[in-house]
Amino acid sequence: MLGQLPIQPMRNTYITLFGGRSSELDSNQAGINKYNLRKTNLSPHVDKVSIKKLEGEKIVPLFERRWFEIVPLDRTRPNAFSKSPHGEIVLPEDINLLKRHNYYYIREGEPLILNNVLSKVLNDPEEWSKLLLANFLLKKKSQFRF
């Protein structure tokens, strides 16, 4: 039997297993069994997390990361809830989104890192990511001026 997931090895960072995909989640949502979610500092419908594999994934700049709203899973979403019996993370089935961000290649049972550091510091990490991208593009453009 699995222990309680997600595990918090350091502040605002969690490790859990991938439980699967569900059509009951919107493309910007990631779900965790609500009973396990209560044992974390993640705030449902408020916190957004970036998700990456525990091993073998390159470092992705903040402005290229995908951010998921954390939602509690219960019997109102039976398909998604069934994939998170111990607190596993469940992702949406949006194949286009998943392929574009390498979430398509995650196998069930694979350990994942959930990072919500920016969500605790900023109101909306997606907006902050857009500012970082704009800053990066402006710097790149200024390098090519003649």
N, C-alpha and C positions, 0 to 999 in steps of 0.2 A: 504494500500500500504506500502511496505517495504521501509525503509530508504536506504541510500546508503551503500552498503556493498563492501568490508569488512570494519569493524570498527577497528580502531587502538587504543586500550586502553593504550598501552605503546609502547615505541620505539621498532621497529622490531618484534612486535607481533600483530597479527590481529585475529579478530573473525569474522566468516562468517557462513553461513548455508551450509549444504551439499545439492547440487543440483541434484546429481545423478552420474551415471557412463556412460561412452561412449567408444565405440570401436575406436573412432577417436583419442584417446590419447594413446601414448606409455606407457609401464608399469612404466616408471620413470617420467611421466608427470602428472601435475595437472593443470587444466585450470580455468581461471576466465575471464568473459566478459571483452574484451579489454577496453571498455569505463570506467568501474569501476576500472580496473587495473591501468589506467592512474592517478587515484586520490590517489594512494598509493605510497610508496617508494620501492615497489617490482619491480625489473628489470627483465622483461621477458627474458627467455632463459639464464639468468645469475644466478639469485637467486634460491636457493633451500630451501625448507621449510620442517620441520617435521610437521606432522598433528596429533592432538589427540582430543579426545572428551573433551568437556568443563567440563563434570561431569562424575564421576564413573569410571575413568580409572586409573590404577596403574601407578606409576612413572616408566618410562622405561629408562635404562641407555643410554647415548648418542651413544655408539657403537652398540646398538640394534635397534636404530631408523631407520626408512625408510625415505629417503630424496627424494623429488619430485621437479623436475624442473618446475618452473612456466611458463606457456605458455598463451598467449592472445587468447581468443576465439572470433571469428567473423564468418561471413557467409561462410568462407572457410571450416569450421567444423560445419555444420548446426545442427547435433544432439547434440553435446556438447554445442554449443552456445545457443540452446533452453533451456538448463538446468541451465543457468546462467543469467537470465534476469535482476537480481538486483545485481549481483556480487557474486553469490553463487560459491562455489568450486565444480569442477567436477573432478572425479577420473577415472582412467582407468577401464576397465572391466576384467582385468587379475585376475580371481578368485583365482588362486594359490597364487599370491602375496597378494591379499586382505585378504584371510583367514589366511595366515601365520602372518600377521601383524595386525589382528583384524579390518581391514578396511571393511571387508565383513559385519560386524554387525552394521554398521552405517546406520541409517534411513534417508530418504530424509527429509529435513527441520531441521535436528538436528544441533545444534550449534557446531562448530569446532574451535580449536585454530590452527592458522598457525604461526609457529615460524621460523623466518629467522635470528636470532641473529648470529649463527655461519656463515651463508652465508655472512653476512656483514663484519665479522671479518676475515674469512678464504676464500681462493679461492675455496676450495672444501671440504665441511663438511663431505662428504663420506670418503675421504682419511683420514681426521682427526679421524673419527670414527674408521677406521681400525687400526690406531695407538693406539687408546685407548683400543681396543679389544686386540691387541698384548701385550700391557703393562699389561692388566688385566690377560691374560693367563700366561705371564712370572712370574708375582707375585704369581699366584696360583700354578704354577709348582714349584717355589722355596720354597713354604711352605711344600711340600711333599718330599723334599730331606732328605735322612737319613744319 
